[in-house]
Amino acid sequence: MTPRPRTPLSRRERPAKPALTRAGIVATAVAVLRAEGLEKVTMRRLAQELDTGPASLYVYVANTAELHAAVLDELLGEVDLNQAESVGDWRERLAGVLTSYTRMLFQHPALARSALTARPTGEHSLRLLERLLALLAEGDVPPAQAAFGVDVLLQFATATAAEHATRAQFADAAADWDALTNALHEVSERTHPHVHALAASLLAGSPEERMSWSLRMLINGIATTPVPDTTTDSPHP
């Protein structure tokens, strides 16, 4: 028998691809981040994952920077905004939220560095901002100081995570710390009296203890430091 010619499969008979959405694109980007790191979260890679062309994605996300900001916003949903709600004063709970934020960034080193310049504006970012401002208001921090201070707190927490992520990449980080320890202990009391006197204190404390102290210091400073008159200043870029 002569074999029958195969009937071409109509395009209309193929399973329909899910419609592209911004939420779907961001969810795919988060999945790629968790599996392979932020470096792989590119428009071209997402287009492959979503079985479409890169140009199609730009309808929903302007560029890679905006994509990374959206990924950051999605992961901000993992931050514990209700740190020990009934335990400790507002300062401790504020420090707890910021510590949770930093720990989230610790899990994604490249994202921690990207977060230094990313400007997420999604719902999770706004909820984090609202929670921080609410805790500052609970402590009777004047509104203008809270508005300035929350930016400083987030910058510090982000920079701490980025520094940790960067150091973790280098195998000789321990050797660098040993070199610093030796340098401080061997410094001359005659030429560097203050460094010599405080050598042990300069090296004291675990990273967690230092971060906790730094957050308390910043929070106390925000609560007591008036902001300059901003009535004539230009908007923040």
C-alpha positions as MATLAB code, in Angstrom:
seq = 'MTPRPRTPLSRRERPAKPALTRAGIVATAVAVLRAEGLEKVTMRRLAQELDTGPASLYVYVANTAELHAAVLDELLGEVDLNQAESVGDWRERLAGVLTSYTRMLFQHPALARSALTARPTGEHSLRLLERLLALLAEGDVPPAQAAFGVDVLLQFATATAAEHATRAQFADAAADWDALTNALHEVSERTHPHVHALAASLLAGSPEERMSWSLRMLINGIATTPVPDTTTDSPHP';
ca = [
       0.000    0.000    0.000;
       1.133    3.451   -0.788;
       1.534    5.403    2.443;
      -0.835    8.255    2.880;
       0.742   11.678    2.783;
       0.841   13.312    6.226;
      -1.593   16.129    6.670;
       0.204   19.253    7.864;
      -0.830   20.353   11.353;
      -2.749   23.576   11.180;
      -1.430   26.412   13.326;
      -4.943   26.744   14.665;
      -4.754   23.187   16.021;
      -1.663   23.849   18.124;
      -2.122   24.483   21.837;
      -2.547   28.202   22.365;
       0.311   29.903   24.188;
      -0.657   31.698   27.400;
      -1.203   35.384   26.856;
       1.755   37.549   27.828;
       1.261   39.638   30.949;
       3.604   41.721   33.062;
       2.872   39.491   36.063;
       3.711   36.375   34.048;
       6.942   37.900   32.775;
       8.022   38.871   36.308;
       7.118   35.432   37.681;
       9.265   33.820   34.986;
      12.116   36.195   35.779;
      11.920   35.265   39.476;
      12.049   31.564   38.562;
      15.164   32.123   36.431;
      16.731   34.163   39.259;
      16.184   31.398   41.802;
      17.548   28.729   39.467;
      20.473   30.502   37.826;
      21.037   33.957   39.309;
      20.267   37.502   38.240;
      22.861   37.467   35.460;
      20.605   35.135   33.483;
      17.538   37.346   33.877;
      17.668   39.008   30.474;
      15.025   39.874   27.920;
      16.432   37.305   25.492;
      16.386   34.523   28.098;
      12.834   35.350   29.184;
      11.701   35.393   25.574;
      13.025   31.838   25.225;
      11.252   30.732   28.398;
       7.984   32.304   27.266;
       8.275   31.126   23.642;
       8.105   34.595   22.170;
      10.374   37.272   20.749;
      12.259   39.775   22.932;
      10.426   42.656   21.245;
       7.140   41.347   22.630;
       8.399   41.765   26.198;
       9.150   45.460   25.783;
       5.421   46.111   25.596;
       5.263   45.186   29.284;
       8.776   45.987   30.593;
      10.753   48.948   29.267;
      14.249   47.526   29.789;
      16.353   45.143   31.853;
      16.734   47.670   34.680;
      12.959   47.914   35.020;
      12.738   44.126   34.903;
      15.254   43.752   37.725;
      13.380   46.370   39.769;
      10.173   44.380   39.252;
      11.926   41.186   40.362;
      13.161   42.972   43.478;
       9.651   44.187   44.224;
       8.305   40.645   43.901;
      10.871   39.325   46.375;
      10.089   42.127   48.808;
       6.917   40.179   49.421;
       9.082   37.754   51.438;
      10.095   40.426   53.966;
       8.493   39.901   57.374;
       6.637   43.150   57.994;
       5.184   41.975   61.311;
       8.323   41.361   63.301;
       7.342   40.389   66.868;
       4.261   42.609   66.718;
       3.675   42.461   70.465;
       7.284   42.137   71.602;
       9.777   44.953   72.067;
       9.441   48.634   71.386;
       9.042   50.249   67.970;
      12.806   50.516   67.509;
      13.309   46.776   67.899;
      10.472   45.982   65.513;
      11.772   48.487   62.969;
      15.229   46.908   63.166;
      13.589   43.487   62.791;
      11.857   44.455   59.542;
      15.085   45.860   58.125;
      16.996   42.740   59.180;
      14.416   40.578   57.397;
      14.853   42.766   54.298;
      18.624   42.332   54.435;
      18.381   38.560   54.881;
      16.205   38.342   51.779;
      18.903   40.135   49.802;
      21.606   37.873   51.285;
      19.957   34.977   49.454;
      20.380   36.701   46.073;
      23.871   38.287   45.916;
      23.572   39.863   42.465;
      20.158   41.262   43.317;
      21.622   42.844   46.443;
      24.061   44.801   44.307;
      21.364   45.696   41.792;
      19.149   46.928   44.639;
      21.607   49.765   45.289;
      20.321   51.504   42.163;
      16.986   49.776   41.474;
      13.836   51.783   42.174;
      11.010   49.286   42.709;
       7.588   50.930   42.764;
       5.281   47.924   43.024;
       2.874   46.931   45.762;
       5.411   45.051   47.889;
       7.790   48.003   47.848;
       5.022   50.358   48.899;
       3.937   48.003   51.693;
       7.495   47.882   53.035;
       7.726   51.674   52.905;
       4.357   52.016   54.640;
       5.411   49.652   57.424;
       8.689   51.466   58.059;
       6.955   54.852   58.170;
       4.251   53.486   60.458;
       6.862   52.261   62.944;
       8.640   55.629   62.863;
       5.293   57.340   63.462;
       4.675   54.985   66.396;
       7.889   56.330   67.895;
       6.648   59.924   67.447;
       9.393   60.664   64.929;
       8.467   63.935   63.183;
       7.128   63.265   59.667;
       9.886   65.165   57.847;
      12.582   63.257   59.742;
      10.811   59.969   59.029;
      10.643   60.805   55.310;
      14.386   61.501   55.188;
      15.278   58.701   57.576;
      13.514   55.828   55.865;
      15.680   56.403   52.798;
      18.835   56.218   54.933;
      17.681   53.023   56.649;
      16.975   51.256   53.361;
      20.258   52.456   51.868;
      22.191   51.104   54.847;
      20.414   47.736   54.831;
      20.883   47.393   51.063;
      24.555   48.388   51.161;
      25.180   45.901   53.979;
      23.672   43.094   51.904;
      25.599   44.165   48.785;
      28.894   44.262   50.710;
      28.227   40.816   52.159;
      27.381   39.465   48.708;
      30.522   40.937   47.166;
      32.829   39.601   49.876;
      31.278   36.146   49.626;
      32.443   35.954   45.998;
      36.106   36.104   46.911;
      37.865   33.028   48.217;
      40.530   35.118   49.935;
      38.069   37.100   52.107;
      39.366   35.360   55.243;
      42.951   36.173   54.271;
      42.007   39.832   53.808;
      40.469   39.895   57.284;
      43.576   38.290   58.776;
      45.746   40.889   57.051;
      43.627   43.713   58.486;
      43.777   42.158   61.956;
      47.564   41.926   61.812;
      47.904   45.490   60.528;
      45.789   46.918   63.342;
      47.574   44.968   66.059;
      51.021   45.906   64.725;
      50.364   49.624   64.241;
      52.713   51.958   66.091;
      51.376   53.630   69.219;
      53.643   56.595   68.475;
      52.375   57.311   64.952;
      48.771   56.088   65.302;
      47.846   56.382   68.997;
      44.066   56.224   68.521;
      44.185   53.233   66.192;
      46.587   51.475   68.573;
      44.348   52.110   71.581;
      41.190   50.898   69.837;
      42.621   48.040   67.769;
      40.636   45.386   69.631;
      37.407   47.414   69.509;
      37.778   48.058   65.788;
      37.658   44.284   65.241;
      35.095   43.404   67.914;
      31.582   42.142   67.338;
      30.014   39.734   64.889;
      28.516   41.052   61.649;
      25.050   40.549   63.154;
      25.964   42.519   66.290;
      27.473   45.329   64.265;
      24.440   45.559   62.013;
      22.072   45.574   64.983;
      24.052   48.378   66.618;
      24.210   50.341   63.377;
      20.447   50.137   62.901;
      19.787   51.306   66.467;
      22.263   54.150   65.998;
      20.584   55.259   62.765;
      17.084   54.983   64.216;
      18.022   57.029   67.277;
      19.698   59.618   65.070;
      16.661   59.908   62.807;
      14.433   60.446   65.843;
      16.546   63.312   67.187;
      18.012   65.063   64.141;
      15.901   67.805   62.520;
      15.926   68.016   58.738;
      16.950   71.208   56.900;
      14.361   73.561   55.496;
      13.369   72.007   52.180;
      10.841   74.595   51.003;
      13.246   75.957   48.364;
      15.053   72.755   47.469;
      14.666   71.053   44.103;
      12.978   67.630   44.009;
      15.076   64.540   44.705;
      16.206   62.943   41.416;
];
